[in-house]
Amino acid sequence: MDKELTVEEFADFVRFMRKSINLSQIAFVQVIGVEVSTIGRWELAKMMPTDIYATVQDIREAVKSTIRNKSA
């Protein structure tokens, strides 16, 4: 059985992923395609996206792509 992700866990995940590639919130939104205010609310654990698992996957893919581009 899958454990539900809490808003605090999601906030930690977003912050960790953004910081792992050394991006500001403004730069990160350009990579993942959301509004700056959305990232702020996510990182402050004020809200979560409707489709949490699709968003987590999108963030993971964006971070992987950024890492690949920096390594090239």
Rosetta constraint file for C-alpha pairs under 8 A:
AtomPair CA 5 CA 9 HARMONIC 6.18 0.50
AtomPair CA 5 CA 10 HARMONIC 6.53 0.50
AtomPair CA 6 CA 10 HARMONIC 6.22 0.50
AtomPair CA 7 CA 11 HARMONIC 6.11 0.50
AtomPair CA 7 CA 42 HARMONIC 7.92 0.50
AtomPair CA 7 CA 45 HARMONIC 5.42 0.50
AtomPair CA 7 CA 46 HARMONIC 7.51 0.50
AtomPair CA 7 CA 47 HARMONIC 6.71 0.50
AtomPair CA 7 CA 48 HARMONIC 6.17 0.50
AtomPair CA 8 CA 12 HARMONIC 6.22 0.50
AtomPair CA 8 CA 45 HARMONIC 5.37 0.50
AtomPair CA 9 CA 13 HARMONIC 6.12 0.50
AtomPair CA 10 CA 14 HARMONIC 6.18 0.50
AtomPair CA 10 CA 42 HARMONIC 7.31 0.50
AtomPair CA 10 CA 43 HARMONIC 7.84 0.50
AtomPair CA 10 CA 45 HARMONIC 7.46 0.50
AtomPair CA 10 CA 48 HARMONIC 7.30 0.50
AtomPair CA 11 CA 15 HARMONIC 6.19 0.50
AtomPair CA 11 CA 42 HARMONIC 5.32 0.50
AtomPair CA 11 CA 43 HARMONIC 4.34 0.50
AtomPair CA 11 CA 44 HARMONIC 6.37 0.50
AtomPair CA 11 CA 45 HARMONIC 5.20 0.50
AtomPair CA 12 CA 16 HARMONIC 5.92 0.50
AtomPair CA 12 CA 43 HARMONIC 6.79 0.50
AtomPair CA 13 CA 17 HARMONIC 6.04 0.50
AtomPair CA 14 CA 18 HARMONIC 6.13 0.50
AtomPair CA 14 CA 39 HARMONIC 7.99 0.50
AtomPair CA 14 CA 42 HARMONIC 7.20 0.50
AtomPair CA 14 CA 43 HARMONIC 6.35 0.50
AtomPair CA 14 CA 59 HARMONIC 7.77 0.50
AtomPair CA 15 CA 19 HARMONIC 6.06 0.50
AtomPair CA 15 CA 43 HARMONIC 5.87 0.50
AtomPair CA 16 CA 20 HARMONIC 5.88 0.50
AtomPair CA 17 CA 21 HARMONIC 6.89 0.50
AtomPair CA 17 CA 59 HARMONIC 7.61 0.50
AtomPair CA 17 CA 60 HARMONIC 7.65 0.50
AtomPair CA 17 CA 63 HARMONIC 6.91 0.50
AtomPair CA 18 CA 22 HARMONIC 6.48 0.50
AtomPair CA 18 CA 23 HARMONIC 5.73 0.50
AtomPair CA 18 CA 24 HARMONIC 7.35 0.50
AtomPair CA 18 CA 25 HARMONIC 7.46 0.50
AtomPair CA 18 CA 28 HARMONIC 6.39 0.50
AtomPair CA 18 CA 63 HARMONIC 7.71 0.50
AtomPair CA 19 CA 23 HARMONIC 5.92 0.50
AtomPair CA 19 CA 24 HARMONIC 7.70 0.50
AtomPair CA 21 CA 63 HARMONIC 6.99 0.50
AtomPair CA 21 CA 66 HARMONIC 7.40 0.50
AtomPair CA 21 CA 67 HARMONIC 6.99 0.50
AtomPair CA 23 CA 27 HARMONIC 5.68 0.50
AtomPair CA 23 CA 28 HARMONIC 5.74 0.50
AtomPair CA 24 CA 28 HARMONIC 6.03 0.50
AtomPair CA 25 CA 29 HARMONIC 6.21 0.50
AtomPair CA 25 CA 36 HARMONIC 6.52 0.50
AtomPair CA 25 CA 39 HARMONIC 6.69 0.50
AtomPair CA 25 CA 40 HARMONIC 7.55 0.50
AtomPair CA 26 CA 30 HARMONIC 6.78 0.50
AtomPair CA 26 CA 36 HARMONIC 6.00 0.50
AtomPair CA 27 CA 31 HARMONIC 6.70 0.50
AtomPair CA 28 CA 32 HARMONIC 6.33 0.50
AtomPair CA 29 CA 33 HARMONIC 5.25 0.50
AtomPair CA 29 CA 34 HARMONIC 5.21 0.50
AtomPair CA 29 CA 35 HARMONIC 6.16 0.50
AtomPair CA 29 CA 36 HARMONIC 6.03 0.50
AtomPair CA 29 CA 39 HARMONIC 7.15 0.50
AtomPair CA 30 CA 34 HARMONIC 7.29 0.50
AtomPair CA 31 CA 62 HARMONIC 6.32 0.50
AtomPair CA 32 CA 58 HARMONIC 7.05 0.50
AtomPair CA 32 CA 59 HARMONIC 6.31 0.50
AtomPair CA 32 CA 62 HARMONIC 6.15 0.50
AtomPair CA 34 CA 38 HARMONIC 6.53 0.50
AtomPair CA 34 CA 39 HARMONIC 7.31 0.50
AtomPair CA 35 CA 39 HARMONIC 6.73 0.50
AtomPair CA 36 CA 40 HARMONIC 6.33 0.50
AtomPair CA 37 CA 41 HARMONIC 6.20 0.50
AtomPair CA 38 CA 42 HARMONIC 6.09 0.50
AtomPair CA 39 CA 43 HARMONIC 6.03 0.50
AtomPair CA 40 CA 44 HARMONIC 6.10 0.50
AtomPair CA 41 CA 45 HARMONIC 6.10 0.50
AtomPair CA 41 CA 46 HARMONIC 4.93 0.50
AtomPair CA 41 CA 47 HARMONIC 5.82 0.50
AtomPair CA 42 CA 46 HARMONIC 5.99 0.50
AtomPair CA 42 CA 47 HARMONIC 5.51 0.50
AtomPair CA 42 CA 48 HARMONIC 6.03 0.50
AtomPair CA 48 CA 52 HARMONIC 6.80 0.50
AtomPair CA 49 CA 55 HARMONIC 7.06 0.50
AtomPair CA 51 CA 55 HARMONIC 6.33 0.50
AtomPair CA 52 CA 56 HARMONIC 6.15 0.50
AtomPair CA 53 CA 57 HARMONIC 6.19 0.50
AtomPair CA 54 CA 58 HARMONIC 6.13 0.50
AtomPair CA 55 CA 59 HARMONIC 6.14 0.50
AtomPair CA 56 CA 60 HARMONIC 6.16 0.50
AtomPair CA 57 CA 61 HARMONIC 6.15 0.50
AtomPair CA 58 CA 62 HARMONIC 6.11 0.50
AtomPair CA 59 CA 63 HARMONIC 6.10 0.50
AtomPair CA 60 CA 64 HARMONIC 6.16 0.50
AtomPair CA 61 CA 65 HARMONIC 6.08 0.50
AtomPair CA 62 CA 66 HARMONIC 6.14 0.50
AtomPair CA 63 CA 67 HARMONIC 6.17 0.50
AtomPair CA 64 CA 68 HARMONIC 6.18 0.50
AtomPair CA 65 CA 69 HARMONIC 6.15 0.50
AtomPair CA 66 CA 70 HARMONIC 6.19 0.50
AtomPair CA 67 CA 71 HARMONIC 6.21 0.50
AtomPair CA 68 CA 72 HARMONIC 6.27 0.50
